[in-house]
Amino acid sequence: MNSVISIRFSKEEDMQALMELDNIAWVKGTTPSDEIHWDSAAQFQIQNPPGSMLVALAANVVCGYIFIKDVTPLPSNRHVAELVMAVHPDYHGSGIGQELMGHAEDWARSLGKTKLCLRVLAGNSKAVRFYTKCGFMEQGRLIDEFCIDGELVDDLLMYKML
């Protein structure tokens, strides 16, 4: 894609497109649950209010997002943020993921975070390669954590120090 990429915080008018992206991105192979599906933008917005995530736009089309959240409510864990991201499959390999990641790292630093972590299914090799390219390392592996369509799948825990 040769479109100009812009990154900004989510707005109410993004909710429909973000909901549709979620329904496309979180499928077998990328999530351990077949229950991640939104029926309405209003439902999506309850869990993801405007301003809670960074949105990537290419030619004014929502094509990805990333958000960070606290891992636990414990004061001793405030320096760590977990991230979740999705990029529309049509935009994979376009640099949007790296743009989102860079902005998320800056956002996390501005919140005083010094460590990012994430979870990814071990079988999602494309995502594992992407996160490794972004500087994430495996810090743990939950062996046979999920049973997906009768197959046991490991859950990788990855981290990056900021």
C-alpha positions in Angstrom: 0.0 0.0 0.0 1.3 3.4 -0.9 -1.3 5.3 1.1 -0.3 7.9 3.6 -0.6 6.5 7.1 -1.9 8.6 9.9 -2.1 7.6 13.6 -4.5 9.2 16.1 -6.6 8.3 19.1 -9.9 6.7 18.4 -13.1 8.8 17.9 -16.7 7.9 18.2 -17.1 7.9 14.4 -14.4 5.1 14.2 -16.5 2.6 16.3 -18.2 0.9 13.4 -15.0 0.4 11.4 -13.1 -0.7 14.5 -15.8 -3.2 15.3 -15.7 -4.6 11.8 -11.9 -4.8 12.0 -12.1 -6.7 15.2 -14.6 -9.2 13.7 -12.2 -9.7 10.8 -8.9 -9.8 12.8 -9.8 -12.1 15.7 -10.4 -15.5 14.0 -9.2 -19.0 14.4 -5.4 -18.9 14.6 -5.3 -15.4 16.1 -7.4 -15.9 19.2 -8.2 -18.8 21.5 -11.9 -17.9 21.6 -14.6 -18.0 18.9 -16.6 -15.7 21.1 -14.9 -12.5 20.1 -17.6 -10.9 17.9 -19.3 -7.6 18.2 -22.9 -7.2 17.1 -23.0 -3.4 17.1 -20.7 -0.4 17.3 -22.4 0.6 20.5 -21.5 -2.7 22.1 -17.9 -2.3 20.9 -17.8 1.2 22.3 -18.7 0.1 25.8 -15.5 -1.9 26.0 -13.4 0.4 23.9 -14.5 4.0 24.5 -13.3 6.8 22.2 -9.7 7.9 23.0 -8.8 4.4 24.5 -6.8 3.2 21.5 -4.6 4.4 18.7 -6.1 4.0 15.3 -4.2 3.7 12.0 -5.7 5.2 8.9 -4.6 4.8 5.3 -6.4 7.3 2.9 -8.8 7.9 5.8 -9.8 4.3 6.1 -9.4 2.6 9.5 -6.9 -0.2 8.9 -5.5 -1.0 12.3 -5.4 -0.2 16.0 -3.4 -0.7 19.1 -4.1 -0.2 22.8 -2.3 -0.6 26.0 -3.7 -1.5 29.4 -2.5 -2.1 32.9 -1.7 -5.8 33.5 -3.0 -5.6 37.1 -4.3 -2.9 39.5 -1.3 -3.4 41.8 0.9 -0.3 42.4 4.0 -2.5 42.2 3.0 -3.4 38.6 2.2 0.1 37.3 5.4 0.2 35.2 4.1 -2.6 32.9 1.5 -2.3 30.1 0.0 -5.0 28.1 -0.7 -4.3 24.4 -3.2 -5.6 22.0 -3.2 -4.8 18.3 -4.9 -5.7 15.1 -4.1 -4.7 11.5 -6.6 -5.5 8.7 -5.3 -8.4 6.6 -5.4 -6.3 3.5 -2.8 -4.0 5.1 -0.4 -6.6 6.4 3.2 -5.9 5.3 2.5 -2.2 4.6 4.3 -0.8 7.7 1.1 0.0 9.5 1.9 -2.4 12.4 5.3 -0.8 12.9 3.8 2.7 12.9 1.3 1.7 15.5 3.9 0.0 17.6 6.1 3.1 17.6 3.3 5.3 18.6 2.2 2.9 21.3 5.7 2.8 22.7 5.7 6.6 22.9 2.3 6.5 24.5 3.4 4.0 27.1 6.5 6.0 28.0 4.4 9.1 28.5 2.4 7.1 31.0 5.6 6.1 32.9 5.6 2.5 31.6 9.0 0.8 31.2 7.9 -2.6 30.1 5.5 -3.8 27.4 4.1 -7.3 27.3 1.7 -9.2 25.1 0.3 -12.6 24.5 0.2 -14.4 21.2 -0.7 -17.9 20.1 2.4 -19.9 19.3 0.9 -21.0 16.0 0.4 -17.4 14.9 3.9 -17.4 13.3 3.3 -14.2 11.3 2.5 -12.3 14.5 5.4 -13.9 16.4 7.8 -12.8 13.7 6.4 -9.3 13.7 6.7 -8.9 17.4 10.2 -10.3 17.4 11.1 -7.8 14.6 9.8 -5.0 16.9 12.2 -6.1 19.6 9.9 -8.3 21.7 11.3 -11.5 23.3 9.7 -14.6 24.7 9.5 -14.4 28.5 7.4 -17.5 29.0 5.3 -20.1 27.3 2.1 -21.6 28.7 2.3 -25.1 27.3 -0.9 -26.6 25.9 -2.8 -23.6 27.3 -5.7 -23.8 24.8 -7.5 -26.6 23.0 -8.6 -25.2 19.7 -10.5 -27.5 17.4 -9.1 -30.5 19.3 -5.5 -29.3 19.0 -3.5 -28.1 22.0 -1.9 -24.7 21.5 0.8 -22.9 23.5 0.3 -19.3 24.6 3.5 -17.2 24.2 4.2 -14.4 26.7 6.4 -11.8 25.1 8.0 -8.6 26.5 10.0 -5.5 25.5 11.7 -3.1 27.9 11.3 0.6 26.9 
